[in-house]
Amino acid sequence: MHILMNAGFGLTPVAVALTMLGWFVLVLAVSFIASRGMRKETEFFNGGRKTPWWIIAIAMIGAPMSGVTFVSVPGMVGIGDTAMSYMQMVFGFLVGYLFIAFVLTPVFFRKNLVSIYQYLEDRLGTAPHKTGAWFFFISKLLGAAVRMFLVCITLQLMMFGPLGIPFIFNVIICMLIVLAYTFRGGMKSVLWTDTLKTVCMIVSIVLTIVFIARDLGLGASDTVRTIRDSSMSKIFFFSDPNHPKFFWKQFFAGAFTVIAMTGLDQDLMQRTLSSRNAKESRKNLIVSGILQVPVVFLFLCLGVLLYIYAGQHGISQSGDLLFPAVATGGTLPTAVGVLFVLGLVSCAFSAGGSALTALTTSFTADIIGTEGRSDESIGSIRKTVHLTLTVLMAAAIYIFYILNTQSTIDAVYKLASYTYGPILGMFAFGLCTKYEVRGKLVPLVAVLSPVICYIIQAHSEQWFGGYKFGYELLLLNALLTFVGMCFLIHKNNSQ
């Protein structure tokens, strides 16, 4: 027992290492089993399109959630007047999933796409295709690197630092883990490890709620009542349209965020394109969209209990630091710390693995191109790209560590939010019109739109009577791209 506890002050580095090692062995075994029988390199990209829809549905529940999500969502309920307002976006997510299921998915399956950005090639030309692929590449690489950086920092504090291992070796070890289970199996490995991740995440959250409620002396009904009566449990905000948390702003932003960041994101759509056909893909999207509502609600309920627990035990941390502080602080049973590490590791590495697989797929299919190449040639290119991107992601993580400023992290997250606007605008133009455009000028529109969007956001309070942009900034970005492309329509076009 002395291995797991350190004089009553939470998990020791050895306990964290053992938990991480156990998960790694399990995920490698799952990856090995999943990748058996792969005969063609194209199966790396789409899993051979043989995966049962219900497996993809379970995988898709946890797929959008990273290690950052695991610690941030519970922590957000006590920040300012945020409370549970995130649920307003989650309700909007459902509308987004329905749009993806009934509008986007049939188009992607009908065209038998490996990468969803190949649609832009078919509809608008080579330049829009490359533009969409590069916007995704930059956003996903930096976003994945930031998420892995924050997890590496956590592991450095909990395990690698106390064991005397420098941060650079932390990064190398973490990226080798990601490489190990994705290099061969690709999307098959991602799907099954995502399924494992979803199970680990839900079990960790539910059991943590049980342990905290028990420590607070609450039964099941008392726990529900305590959460319901808390000032942090407010979900709906209808009173002030100018407020970033106003319901309709959050709801519609949630719908369009899912359309852009799931339906038009190769990382997440690559899973649903592994379904046998469009009909099964539709089922997995609807089921996973519905099930995400109670899962996110559990995260937020945990957040309320964490703040109540912290207040009673003199724990001062809040936000992203709250969950780690409570779970590994030694005031709760060791099992809570193990559950936290398990949930964090499963979320973080699965998100990193899926991002790396999607980046490899998009770079190989969109930027290099696979048309006319043999399966052996595609395999050689894919492996080279996969290894190169692993090194690039590791380098980006270490650069963030050297800079180590909150402003750098914020800047990268804002960059990621801006890059999906042009992608959404291009797809909207392609789906909603029949016009052809001067494709060579599309990259210029895609770059100018976020610039104009930033200027508008910076002056919105002054120009629009105190209006503050929230997540709906994505819609403005997409609209600017759409309007810009309208100016590129060929004069001899007719619908």
N, C-alpha and C positions, 0 to 999 in steps of 0.2 A: 504493500500500500504506500510505502514511502516513495516509490517511483512516481506514483500519480499525484501525490500531494507534496507541497513544499511548505511545511510548517503552518498549514492552514491558509496559505495565501494563494490558492488556486493551482492551476496546472503547472507542472514543471515542463521545461523544454523537452525532456525525454517523453513525457506523456503526449505532448503535441506531436512529436516525431513519430511515436508509435501509432497514433490515430491517423496521421497522414500516410504512413507506410501501409497500414491496413487498407485504407481507401485505395491507394495506388495499386496494390496487389489485386484487389477486387476489380478495379476498372481495367487493368491490363488483361485479366482473365476474360472479362466480358468482351473487350475489344478483340481478343484473339478468337473467341468463339464466333463473334459476329462477322469477322473478316474471312472465315474459312469458306472455301468454295468460290471465291472471286476469280472469274475467268478473264474478264476484260477490264482494261484501265478505265473505261467509261463508268464502270460500277463504283469507282472511287467517288464520282461526282453525284450519282443519283441512287446508289445502293442497289442497282439493278431493277429498280421499281418493282420490288417484290415485298416491301414491308407492309404488314397489316396496318390498317388505318388506325386501330385503337392504340397501337404502340406509338405511332406518330402523334396521336392526340395527347397521350401522357407526356411524351417528350416535349411537345409544344407548350405544355403548361409551364414548365420550368425554363424553357429555352430562352425567353427574353430576360430572365433574371440572372444577374451576375453576382459575384461576391460583394460588389458595391451595393447592389439591391438588397442583399441579405442583411447588411448592417444599416443601410440608409433608410429603408422604408419604415422599420419600427421606430427609428430615431426621429423621423420627421413630425410625428404627431405632437411633440412638445415644443416645436420651434415656432415662435410667434403665434399667430392665430391660425396656423395651418390645419391643426386637428386632423380629422380624417377626410379632408377635402379631396385627397387623391382618389377616393372612391368615385367622385364625379367623373374623373377621366376614365376610370375602369369601366363605368357604365357606357361611356362613349366607345371604349374598346370593342364592345359587343357589336356595335354598328359597323365598325371598321372590319371586324372579322367576317361579318355577313357580306360586305362588299367584296372582300378578297375571295370568299368562297364562291360567290355567284357571278362576279364580273371578271376578276383577274385570272383566277385559276383555270377556267375553261380556255381562255386565250393562250396561256402558257402551255397547257397540255396539247391543245390543237396544233400548235407550232412545234411541239416536241423539243422544247428548249433545254439545253444544258445549263446555260446561264440566262436569267431573266432579262438581262440587258441586251441579249440578242434580238429581243423584240424591237428595240429602238433601231437596230440595223435594218430589219425587215420593213419597218414602217417609215422611218425618217432618213436613213442613210448611215454611212460609216462614221461621220464626225459626231452625230448625236450618240451613237452607240459607244464610241470611245470615251465621249464626255461623261456619260452615265457611269461607265465602268471605272473611270479614274476618280470621279467624285466618291463613288462607293469605296474604292481602294484606299484613298487618303483618309476618309472618315473612319472606316472600319479598322485600319491599321493603327491609327492614333488612339481611337476609342478603346480598342482591345488592349493596347499597350498601357494606357492609363489605368484601366481596370486591373490588369495584372500587376501594375506598379503598386497600387494601393493594397493589394493582397500580399505582395512580396514584403511591403513595409510592415504589415501586420505580423507576418510569419517571422520577419527579422526580429521584431520586438519579443515575440513569444517563444521562438525556437532558435533561429540561426544565430542571432546576436549573443544570447546567453551561452550558446555552445562554442562561441568564438569563431564562427564562420562568417567571412566578409560578405557584404551585400552582393558583390559580383558573382560569387559562387551560388548564392541564393537564387539569383536570376537564372544562371545556367542550369541549375538543378530543376527549377520550376519549368523552364522551357523544354528541357529534355523530357520531362514527364509528359507535357503536352504533345511533343513530337512523337514519343514512344507509342501512344495509343491511337494516333491519327495517321501516321505515315503509311501504313499498309491498308487499314480498313476504310479510311475516309468517312463517307457519309454513313455507312453501316455502323461504324464504331461510334460516331457522333450520336446517332439515333438511340442506340442502346445505352450509352453512357448518360445521355440526357434523360432517359427513362429512369435510370438509377439515381441521377441527380434529383429529379422531381420527387421520388420516393424519400430520399435522404432529407431533402429540404422540408417536406411536409411533416415527416416524423420528428425532425429536430424542432420545428416550430411548435407542434402540438405538445410534445413531451416537455419542452421548456415552459410552456404555459402552465402545464400541470404542476411542474416542480415549483414555479414561482407562486402559483395560487395556493399550493399546499403550505409553503413557507409563510404566506400571508394569512394563513388560517381560513382560507375561503373554500367552500364547497363549489360544486358546479353551478348551482343557481346563484350563489353569492358572487361568483366570478362574473357571471353575465350581468348581474345587477350593478356591480362595481364599475365595470366597463361602460355600461349604459349611462350611469349617472355622472360619469366623469366629464369635465368641461372639455377634455381632449377628444371626446367621441362625436363631436359635431361633424356631420357629413356635408350637408347642403348649405350653400351660400347664395341667396337670391337677392339680397338687399341692395348691393352696390354694383352696377354694371361696369364701373371703372376699375373695380378691384380685380387683381389677377386671378382670384379664386372664385369669381362669379360663376354660377353653375353652367350657364350656356356656353361661356368661353371655354371652360374646362371640358364640358361634354363634347362639343364639336372638335376641340383640339385633340381630345382622346381618340375620336373616330379617325381623324385625318392623320394623327400620329401613327396609329396602327397601320393604316393604309400605306403610309410612306415608309415607316421603319420596320414593318413586317412584310407587307405585300410587295414592296419595292426594294427589299433588302435581300440580297443573295444569301446571306448567312441564314436567315430564318425561312425563306421560301424554299431553299434547297431541301429542307426536311419534307415539306408537303409535296414537293415535286418527286419525292421518292415513293409516293403512293402508286398503286397499280394503275389508277385512272383518275379522271377529274371527279367522278362521283364519290370515290372513296376519299379523295383529297378534301372534298366539300364536307364530308362527315367529320373528318379529324379537325378541321378548322372550327366548325360550329361547336363541337364538344369541348375542345380546348379553350375556346373563347368563353364559353359559359362557365367552365370550371375555374378559370382564372379569377373570377369574381370572389368566390369564397376563399380561395387561397390568399389573395391579396388582403382580404378582410382579416384573415387570421394574422398576417404580418402586422397590421395596424392594431389589432386587439392586443397582440404581444407588446407593441410599443406602449400602449396605455399602462399595462401591468408593469413594464420595465420602469417607467417614470414613477409610478406609485411606490414600487419596491425601492428604487433609488432614493426617493424622498424619505422613506422610513429608516434607511440604513446609512444615511449621510454620504451617499455617492453623488459627487458633484458633476460628473460628466453628462453630456447631452449630445443630441444629434448622432453622428456616425460613431462616436466613442461610447455611447451608452450601452449598447448590447454587449460589446466586448468587455467593458468594465464590470457589468453585472455578472455575465456568464463565467468569466475567468477570475473574478476577484476573490474567491475563496469563501464567500458568505453563503453560497448555495452548494449543494452536493456536487462532487467531482463530475458526475454524469452530465450535468448541465454544461460544464466547460467542454467535455468531450463532444456533446451534441453540437455546441457552437462551432467547434473546429471542424467537425464532420460536415455540417451544413455549409460553412464558409468554403472549405476546400472543394467540396463537390460542385458548388455553384461556380466558383472561380475557375477551376480547371476545365470544367465542361464548357463554359463560355469561351475560354481561351482556345480550346480545341476546335469548337465549331467555327469561331472567327478565322482561325488559321486554315481550316478546310475550305471555307467559303472564299477566302482571299486567294487560295491556290486555284480553286475552280475558276473564279472570275478572271484572274490574271492569265491563266492558261487558255481559257476559252475566248475571252473578250479581247485581251490586249495582244497576246501572242497569236492565238487562233489555232484551231484544230482541224479545220476543213482540209480534206485531201491528205491528211497525215495517217500513217499506219498506227495500229494500236501500240506497237513497240515504241514508235517515235513519241506518241502522246505520253506514254508511261515515263520515258526518259525525261521529257520536258517537265512533266508534272512533279517528279521527284526532285529535280533541280530547283524548281520554283518553291516547292514545299520547304526544302532545306534553307534556301535563301531567305524566305519570308520569316522563318524561325529565327535566323540570325538578326534580321532587321527589327523584329519585334523585341528581341532581347536587348538590342542596342538602344531602341527607343525607351525601354523601361529604365535602362541605366542612365540615359540622358536626363529623364525626369528625376531620377534620384540625385544626380549632380546638381540640377537646378533647384529641385526640392522647394518650390514655392507654390502656395495655394493658387496664385494668379495664373501660373502655368497650367495647372490642372483645370481651372475654370475656363481658361482660354481654349483648351482642347475640347472640352465638353461643348462649349458654345460653337466651336468650329464644326463639330459633328452635327449639331442641330441645324446649322445653316446648310450643310452639304446635301441634306435630304430634300430641301425645298426645290432646287432645280430638277432633281430626279423626278419628284412628284409632278412638277409642271410639265416636263417633257412627256411623261407617260399620259398625263391628262390630255395634252394636245393630241397625242397619237390616238388615244381611245375615243375622244369626243369629237374629233373632226376627221375629214377625209383629205385635208389639204396637204400638199407637198411643200417643203420649205427649202430655202437655201442653206443646206446642212452645214456648210463650212463656217457659217457665222453663228451657229448654235453655241459653240464653246464661249464666244464673247457674251452672249445673253446669259449663259449659265454662270459666268463669273460676275457680271454686272449686277444681276438680281440680288445676291447676298450683300453686295456693297450698298446698293440703294436701300435694301431692307435694314441694314445696320444704321444708316443715316436716319431713316424714319423712326426706328426704335429709340435712338439716342435723343430725339427731339419730340417724341410722342406726347409727353405731358404738356409741353409748351404749345404744340400745334393743335392738339385735339382735346383741350379742356381738362387736362389732368389724367387722360387715359394712359394706363400702363399696359404694355404688352406682356402676356404670359406665354403659354405654350402655343397660342394661336399664331405666333410669329411664323411658324412653319407654313401656315396657309398664305400669309402675305408673300413669303418668299416664292412659293409655288405659283401664286397669281401673277407676280411680276415676271416670272419665267414664261408663263403661258402667254401673257400679253406681249412680251418681247418676241416670242416666236410668231405671233400673228403678224408682226411687221416684216417677218422673213418669208411670208407666203409668196410663192411664184405668182406673178400677175396673170398668167394664163391658166391658173387653177380654176376648177369649177367643181362644186360638190355634186 
